[in-house]
Amino acid sequence: MKKLCVTLMIFSVFISCNKKIEPKPSSPINLSHALNLVDSVEVDGTQLYFIHIYADAPDYKPVEAAGEGVSCVDDVGRFMEVLETEILKYKRTDLLPIARGMTRFLLYMCRDDGLWHNFIDADGKINREYRTSIADFEWWAARGIRGLAAAYNIFKESENDCELLSRLKAKIETTIPQLEEVLKSYPQTHATELGERPSWLIHHAPDMSSEFLLALTKLHSTVEFDYLDAIEKLAEGLIVCQFQQEDHRLNGMYFCWNNIWHGWGNNQAYALLETYKITANPDILKSVQLWADFFIPFLIDNNFPHRIELSSDGTYQMATYPQIAYGINSLYRGVKTLAEITGKPEYKAYAEQIFAWFTGHNIAGAAMYDAETGRVYDGINDGPKVNLNSGAESTIECLLAIQKRGKYNNIGTEK
């Protein structure tokens, strides 16, 4: 019997030693600079983690934003999506404490009625007075919900985070009355100089509504939440706000606000494609392909302008600067997702041309991401001149783009 046991032990060791060990996947991003911006503060006995808004050259130490604070929901919510990918795809379990602390930050910034504040002071006090921090259901609410959706994905399988998961689910559900209030206007429209526009978009803003659509599609995809009705209505509204005129150079453009498109974030295409993954609505794919076939080449040919304003007579004016990572990433993830869905090589090529803005194929001829430090410069200003500061938003948006692509270097080799 003893001889049999020894034989089995040897056999077991042999099998164990010869078992193929899967290598840990390697992340394509450098988180060093972003983590240098991460900080924490204790509020009522709870440690809240956040990411500083600004970091100025040349030392890149965090700088407080005058009148605003040290951090905001806008940045923390989006950084949670960076952490989501690092933790779930690249197995960075060392980042879990930061993810927990930032989840608590987001819970702290959302009121029980579903309205959100945005900025926090260094002492942990909520800024309730600044115009973009007053309790509301707009930009920062959308990004806060995006962050909570990422947190749900991170912690949904964790037996040690049941209490945190319960709290964030309850907080997410407080958004329902706010959404219902907005969608009461469906299917009403209102007249503008450029035709009828949907009255059921959040604050009548297609760009802002696309941020909410990203949040809702991420939540709905967890199967724990049912936002299908709101998703379909918001998507319909975004499509209505697309400029379509076959003989016009701006054909396919999604309006961001009134008669304006801007590069300060334009997630309509990306949000619509996330909706398409859920609904398989062919009208959505048709709309985004129109955008990619006509408007994306226009933007590439014109070096990614910052702003376009269209008049009722069909003429338009463009502003070149500033160009920022947020706007470029919005374009990139839209085209990249379309390429993934359709497999069409022309969309893959467009995605590569857009991403190349980060590597130096831009109007300033300068790489905007430093792979050695993880810094992302804050943009390109008139001159052209690179803004060498490196705050949270630019860093986060570039990291999201690199995660989406799966690598940073080797532009033009995308398969």
C-alpha positions as CSV (number, residue, x, y, z in Angstrom):
1,M,0.0,0.0,0.0
2,K,2.8,2.4,0.9
3,K,4.6,1.6,-2.4
4,L,1.3,2.4,-4.3
5,C,1.0,5.8,-2.5
6,V,4.6,6.7,-3.3
7,T,4.0,5.8,-7.0
8,L,0.9,7.9,-7.1
9,M,2.7,10.9,-5.5
10,I,5.5,10.6,-8.1
11,F,3.0,10.4,-10.9
12,S,1.1,13.4,-9.5
13,V,4.3,15.5,-9.4
14,F,5.2,14.4,-12.9
15,I,1.7,15.5,-14.2
16,S,2.0,18.8,-12.2
17,C,5.4,19.6,-13.6
18,N,4.4,18.9,-17.1
19,K,1.1,20.8,-17.0
20,K,1.2,23.7,-19.4
21,I,0.9,26.9,-17.4
22,E,-0.9,29.7,-19.3
23,P,1.2,32.9,-19.2
24,K,-0.4,35.9,-17.6
25,P,-1.6,38.3,-20.3
26,S,0.5,41.5,-20.5
27,S,-1.3,44.8,-20.4
28,P,-0.4,47.2,-23.3
29,I,-0.6,50.3,-21.1
30,N,1.7,52.0,-18.6
31,L,-0.3,52.9,-15.5
32,S,2.6,54.7,-13.7
33,H,1.5,58.3,-14.3
34,A,-2.2,57.5,-13.6
35,L,-1.4,55.8,-10.4
36,N,0.8,58.7,-9.4
37,L,-2.3,60.8,-9.6
38,V,-4.3,58.5,-7.4
39,D,-4.9,59.7,-3.8
40,S,-7.3,59.0,-1.0
41,V,-9.1,60.8,1.8
42,E,-11.0,59.5,4.8
43,V,-14.6,60.6,5.1
44,D,-16.7,59.5,8.1
45,G,-14.4,56.6,8.7
46,T,-14.4,55.4,5.1
47,Q,-11.3,55.7,2.8
48,L,-12.3,57.1,-0.5
49,Y,-9.9,56.9,-3.5
50,F,-9.8,59.4,-6.3
51,I,-7.6,60.6,-9.2
52,H,-6.3,64.1,-9.3
53,I,-7.7,66.3,-12.1
54,Y,-4.6,68.2,-13.2
55,A,-0.8,67.5,-13.2
56,D,1.4,70.2,-14.7
57,A,4.8,70.0,-16.4
58,P,7.6,69.8,-15.7
59,D,7.3,67.9,-12.4
60,Y,3.8,66.5,-13.0
61,K,2.7,66.7,-9.4
62,P,-1.1,67.0,-8.9
63,V,-2.4,70.6,-9.0
64,E,-5.7,71.6,-7.4
65,A,-8.3,73.0,-9.8
66,A,-9.2,76.5,-8.5
67,G,-12.9,76.7,-7.7
68,E,-13.4,73.0,-8.5
69,G,-11.4,70.7,-6.2
70,V,-8.9,68.0,-6.4
71,S,-10.9,65.3,-8.1
72,C,-14.2,64.7,-9.9
73,V,-16.7,62.0,-10.8
74,D,-16.0,62.7,-14.5
75,D,-12.5,61.3,-14.1
76,V,-13.0,58.7,-11.5
77,G,-16.0,57.1,-13.4
78,R,-13.9,56.8,-16.5
79,F,-10.8,55.6,-14.7
80,M,-12.9,52.8,-13.3
81,E,-13.2,51.5,-16.8
82,V,-9.5,51.4,-17.2
83,L,-9.3,49.5,-13.9
84,E,-12.0,47.1,-15.1
85,T,-10.0,46.0,-18.1
86,E,-6.7,45.8,-16.1
87,I,-8.3,43.7,-13.3
88,L,-10.5,41.4,-15.4
89,K,-8.5,41.0,-18.6
90,Y,-4.9,41.4,-17.3
91,K,-5.4,40.0,-13.8
92,R,-4.1,43.1,-12.0
93,T,-5.6,42.0,-8.6
94,D,-3.2,44.5,-7.0
95,L,-5.5,47.2,-8.3
96,L,-8.6,45.9,-6.4
97,P,-8.1,48.2,-3.3
98,I,-8.0,51.3,-5.6
99,A,-11.2,50.0,-7.4
100,R,-12.9,49.5,-4.1
101,G,-11.9,53.0,-2.8
102,M,-13.0,54.6,-6.1
103,T,-16.4,52.8,-6.0
104,R,-16.9,54.2,-2.5
105,F,-16.0,57.6,-3.9
106,L,-18.7,57.3,-6.6
107,L,-21.3,56.1,-4.0
108,Y,-20.4,59.1,-1.9
109,M,-21.0,61.6,-4.8
110,C,-24.4,60.3,-5.8
111,R,-27.4,61.5,-3.8
112,D,-30.3,59.2,-2.8
113,D,-32.5,60.8,-5.5
114,G,-30.1,59.8,-8.3
115,L,-28.6,63.3,-8.8
116,W,-24.8,63.6,-8.7
117,H,-22.3,66.1,-7.5
118,N,-19.0,66.2,-9.4
119,F,-16.1,67.8,-7.5
120,I,-14.5,67.0,-4.1
121,D,-12.1,69.1,-2.1
122,A,-8.9,67.9,-0.6
123,D,-10.5,67.5,2.9
124,G,-13.2,65.2,1.4
125,K,-15.9,67.9,1.4
126,I,-18.2,67.8,-1.7
127,N,-18.3,70.9,-3.8
128,R,-22.0,71.6,-4.0
129,E,-21.8,75.1,-5.5
130,Y,-19.6,75.1,-8.6
131,R,-21.7,75.2,-11.8
132,T,-20.5,71.7,-12.9
133,S,-20.8,70.2,-9.5
134,I,-24.4,71.2,-8.6
135,A,-26.5,68.2,-8.0
136,D,-27.8,67.2,-11.4
137,F,-28.3,64.4,-13.9
138,E,-26.0,65.3,-16.7
139,W,-22.3,64.7,-17.8
140,W,-20.9,63.7,-14.4
141,A,-23.9,61.5,-13.6
142,A,-23.4,59.6,-16.8
143,R,-19.7,59.0,-16.1
144,G,-20.5,58.1,-12.5
145,I,-22.9,55.5,-13.7
146,R,-20.3,54.2,-16.2
147,G,-18.0,53.9,-13.2
148,L,-20.5,52.0,-11.1
149,A,-21.2,49.7,-14.0
150,A,-17.5,48.9,-14.3
151,A,-17.4,48.3,-10.5
152,Y,-20.3,45.9,-10.8
153,N,-18.4,43.9,-13.4
154,I,-15.2,43.9,-11.2
155,F,-16.9,42.8,-8.0
156,K,-19.9,40.7,-9.1
157,E,-18.0,37.4,-8.5
158,S,-16.3,38.5,-5.3
159,E,-17.7,36.9,-2.1
160,N,-15.8,39.4,0.0
161,D,-17.5,42.4,-1.6
162,C,-21.2,41.5,-1.2
163,E,-21.9,44.6,0.9
164,L,-20.2,46.9,-1.6
165,L,-22.0,45.3,-4.5
166,S,-25.4,45.6,-2.7
167,R,-24.8,49.3,-2.2
168,L,-23.8,50.1,-5.7
169,K,-26.7,48.1,-7.2
170,A,-29.1,50.2,-5.0
171,K,-27.4,53.4,-6.0
172,I,-27.6,52.5,-9.7
173,E,-31.4,51.9,-9.3
174,T,-31.9,55.4,-8.0
175,T,-31.2,56.6,-11.6
176,I,-34.4,55.0,-12.9
177,P,-36.8,57.9,-11.8
178,Q,-34.4,60.4,-13.4
179,L,-34.4,58.4,-16.7
180,E,-38.1,58.0,-16.6
181,E,-38.6,61.7,-16.2
182,V,-36.5,62.5,-19.3
183,L,-38.1,59.8,-21.4
184,K,-41.6,61.0,-20.7
185,S,-41.1,63.4,-23.7
186,Y,-40.8,60.5,-26.1
187,P,-41.7,60.7,-29.0
188,Q,-42.1,64.5,-29.0
189,T,-39.9,66.7,-31.1
190,H,-39.1,70.4,-31.2
191,A,-38.3,72.6,-34.2
192,T,-34.8,73.9,-34.9
193,E,-33.2,75.8,-37.8
194,L,-31.9,72.4,-39.1
195,G,-35.2,70.5,-38.7
196,E,-37.1,68.6,-36.0
197,R,-35.0,67.3,-33.1
198,P,-36.0,64.7,-30.4
199,S,-37.3,66.2,-27.1
200,W,-36.5,63.0,-25.1
201,L,-32.7,63.3,-25.1
202,I,-31.1,64.2,-21.8
203,H,-30.9,68.0,-21.7
204,H,-31.6,67.9,-25.4
205,A,-27.9,67.1,-25.9
206,P,-26.9,64.2,-28.2
207,D,-23.3,64.1,-26.9
208,M,-24.4,64.0,-23.3
209,S,-27.0,61.4,-24.1
210,S,-24.4,59.2,-25.8
211,E,-22.5,59.1,-22.5
212,F,-25.6,57.9,-20.7
213,L,-26.2,55.3,-23.5
214,L,-22.7,54.0,-22.9
215,A,-23.5,53.6,-19.2
216,L,-26.9,51.9,-19.8
217,T,-25.5,49.5,-22.4
218,K,-22.7,48.4,-20.0
219,L,-25.3,47.9,-17.2
220,H,-27.8,46.1,-19.4
221,S,-25.1,43.7,-20.7
222,T,-24.5,42.4,-17.1
223,V,-28.0,40.9,-17.3
224,E,-28.7,42.2,-13.8
225,F,-30.3,45.4,-15.1
226,D,-33.0,45.9,-17.7
227,Y,-32.6,49.2,-19.5
228,L,-33.7,48.1,-22.9
229,D,-36.5,50.6,-23.4
230,A,-34.3,53.5,-22.4
231,I,-31.5,52.2,-24.6
232,E,-33.7,51.9,-27.7
233,K,-35.2,55.4,-27.2
234,L,-31.9,57.2,-26.6
235,A,-30.4,55.4,-29.7
236,E,-33.3,56.4,-31.8
237,G,-32.8,60.0,-30.7
238,L,-29.1,60.0,-31.6
239,I,-29.9,58.7,-35.1
240,V,-32.4,61.5,-35.6
241,C,-29.6,63.9,-34.7
242,Q,-27.4,62.8,-37.6
243,F,-26.9,65.1,-40.5
244,Q,-27.7,63.4,-43.8
245,Q,-27.3,65.1,-47.1
246,E,-25.6,63.1,-49.9
247,D,-23.9,65.9,-51.7
248,H,-22.6,67.6,-48.5
249,R,-19.1,67.2,-47.2
250,L,-20.5,66.8,-43.6
251,N,-22.8,63.9,-44.6
252,G,-23.1,61.4,-41.8
253,M,-22.0,63.8,-39.0
254,Y,-23.7,63.4,-35.6
255,F,-24.6,66.7,-34.0
256,C,-23.3,67.1,-30.5
257,W,-25.2,70.1,-29.5
258,N,-27.7,72.2,-31.6
259,N,-26.0,72.8,-34.9
260,I,-22.5,71.9,-33.6
261,W,-20.1,68.9,-33.8
262,H,-17.1,69.1,-31.5
263,G,-14.0,67.0,-30.7
264,W,-14.6,67.4,-27.0
265,G,-16.1,64.0,-26.9
266,N,-18.5,62.6,-29.5
267,N,-19.4,59.1,-28.4
268,Q,-22.6,58.8,-30.5
269,A,-21.2,56.2,-32.9
270,Y,-19.5,54.1,-30.2
271,A,-22.6,54.2,-28.0
272,L,-24.8,53.3,-30.9
273,L,-22.7,50.3,-31.7
274,E,-22.8,49.1,-28.1
275,T,-26.6,49.4,-28.5
276,Y,-26.4,47.4,-31.8
277,K,-24.7,44.6,-29.9
278,I,-27.8,44.3,-27.7
279,T,-30.6,45.0,-30.2
280,A,-29.2,44.1,-33.6
281,N,-31.2,46.9,-35.1
282,P,-30.0,47.3,-38.7
283,D,-30.9,51.0,-38.7
284,I,-28.2,51.6,-36.1
285,L,-25.5,49.8,-38.2
286,K,-26.6,51.7,-41.3
287,S,-26.3,55.1,-39.5
288,V,-22.9,54.4,-38.1
289,Q,-21.6,53.1,-41.5
290,L,-22.8,56.4,-43.0
291,W,-20.8,58.3,-40.4
292,A,-17.7,56.2,-41.1
293,D,-18.0,56.2,-44.9
294,F,-18.3,60.0,-45.2
295,F,-17.6,62.0,-42.1
296,I,-14.6,60.1,-40.8
297,P,-12.6,60.6,-44.0
298,F,-13.5,64.3,-43.8
299,L,-12.1,64.6,-40.3
300,I,-8.9,62.7,-41.3
301,D,-8.4,64.8,-44.4
302,N,-8.8,68.0,-42.2
303,N,-6.4,66.9,-39.4
304,F,-9.2,66.3,-36.8
305,P,-10.7,69.8,-36.3
306,H,-11.9,70.6,-32.9
307,R,-15.3,72.1,-33.8
308,I,-17.7,72.4,-36.7
309,E,-20.7,74.7,-36.9
310,L,-23.2,74.1,-39.6
311,S,-25.6,76.9,-40.7
312,S,-29.1,76.4,-42.1
313,D,-27.9,77.4,-45.6
314,G,-25.5,74.5,-45.7
315,T,-22.3,76.5,-45.1
316,Y,-20.1,75.6,-42.1
317,Q,-17.2,76.9,-40.1
318,M,-14.4,74.9,-38.5
319,A,-12.0,75.6,-35.6
320,T,-8.8,73.5,-35.5
321,Y,-7.8,73.8,-31.9
322,P,-7.6,72.6,-29.2
323,Q,-7.3,68.9,-30.1
324,I,-7.6,66.5,-27.1
325,A,-7.4,62.8,-26.3
326,Y,-11.0,62.7,-25.3
327,G,-12.2,63.7,-28.8
328,I,-9.7,61.4,-30.6
329,N,-10.6,58.4,-28.4
330,S,-14.3,59.0,-29.0
331,L,-13.7,58.7,-32.8
332,Y,-11.3,55.8,-32.4
333,R,-13.5,53.5,-30.3
334,G,-16.4,54.2,-32.7
335,V,-14.5,53.2,-35.8
336,K,-12.6,50.4,-34.1
337,T,-15.8,48.9,-32.9
338,L,-17.4,49.2,-36.3
339,A,-14.3,47.4,-37.8
340,E,-14.7,44.6,-35.2
341,I,-18.4,44.2,-36.1
342,T,-18.2,44.3,-39.9
343,G,-14.6,43.1,-40.5
344,K,-14.3,45.6,-43.3
345,P,-10.6,46.6,-44.0
346,E,-11.4,50.2,-44.7
347,Y,-12.7,50.7,-41.2
348,K,-9.7,49.0,-39.7
349,A,-7.5,51.4,-41.8
350,Y,-9.5,54.5,-40.6
351,A,-9.2,53.3,-37.0
352,E,-5.4,53.1,-37.4
353,Q,-5.2,56.6,-38.9
354,I,-7.2,57.9,-35.9
355,F,-5.1,56.1,-33.3
356,A,-1.9,57.4,-35.0
357,W,-2.8,60.8,-33.6
358,F,-1.5,59.5,-30.2
359,T,1.8,58.3,-31.8
360,G,2.7,61.5,-33.5
361,H,0.8,61.5,-36.8
362,N,-1.0,64.7,-35.8
363,I,-0.9,68.4,-36.8
364,A,2.0,69.0,-34.3
365,G,4.0,66.0,-35.3
366,A,4.4,65.0,-31.7
367,A,3.7,61.8,-29.8
368,M,1.0,62.5,-27.3
369,Y,1.6,59.4,-25.2
370,D,4.9,58.7,-23.4
371,A,5.1,54.9,-23.1
372,E,8.0,55.2,-20.6
373,T,6.1,57.2,-18.1
374,G,2.5,56.6,-19.0
375,R,1.9,60.4,-19.4
376,V,-0.5,61.7,-22.0
377,Y,-0.2,65.3,-22.9
378,D,-3.3,67.5,-22.4
379,G,-3.7,68.4,-26.1
380,I,-2.5,70.4,-29.1
381,N,-3.2,74.2,-29.0
382,D,-2.9,76.9,-31.7
383,G,0.6,77.1,-33.1
384,P,0.4,74.1,-33.3
385,K,1.9,73.7,-29.8
386,V,1.6,70.7,-27.5
387,N,0.2,71.3,-24.0
388,L,2.8,69.4,-22.0
389,N,0.6,69.1,-18.9
390,S,-0.8,65.7,-18.2
391,G,-4.1,65.6,-16.3
392,A,-6.4,62.7,-15.5
393,E,-8.8,63.1,-18.5
394,S,-6.2,63.0,-21.3
395,T,-4.4,60.1,-19.6
396,I,-7.5,58.1,-19.0
397,E,-8.9,58.6,-22.5
398,C,-5.6,57.6,-24.2
399,L,-5.3,54.5,-21.9
400,L,-8.8,53.5,-22.9
401,A,-7.9,53.8,-26.6
402,I,-4.7,51.7,-26.1
403,Q,-6.7,49.0,-24.2
404,K,-9.2,49.0,-27.0
405,R,-6.5,48.5,-29.6
406,G,-4.5,46.0,-27.5
407,K,-1.2,47.6,-28.2
408,Y,0.4,51.0,-28.7
409,N,3.2,50.7,-31.2
410,N,3.3,49.2,-34.7
411,I,0.9,51.6,-36.3
412,G,-0.3,50.3,-39.6
413,T,0.1,46.6,-38.7
414,E,-3.4,46.1,-37.3
415,K,-4.8,42.8,-38.3
